[in-house]
Amino acid sequence: MSEFGERLDKSFKQAAEIAAGAAKPGTYRITTYDDDGNATVVADFSEEFLAQIDAEIAAEREAEKEKLQAESPATAQSG
């Protein structure tokens, strides 16, 4: 199946969950399936929660980058 077809299939399944009242729009869900095909929701993440995680990761990366830049001149001067 093409990438477009896969995205279309995923969107269709999400729309079906929303229509059935089994999911909220804007929610990312991690689901596992047993041998009989029964779904079990392992985790549910809202877009806001994922945005918060992304912001925290970006802040940590920026702090690490600034730390490395601050250490670089000190290393060059001592050498």
Sequence and secondary structure as in RCSB ss.txt:
>XXXX:A:sequence
MSEFGERLDKSFKQAAEIAAGAAKPGTYRITTYDDDGNATVVADFSEEFLAQIDAEIAAEREAEKEKLQAESPAT
AQSG
>XXXX:A:secstr
  HHHHHHHHHHHHHHHHHTTSS TTEEEEEEE TT  EEEEEEEEHHHHHHHHHHHHHHHHHHHHHHHHHHHHH
HHH 
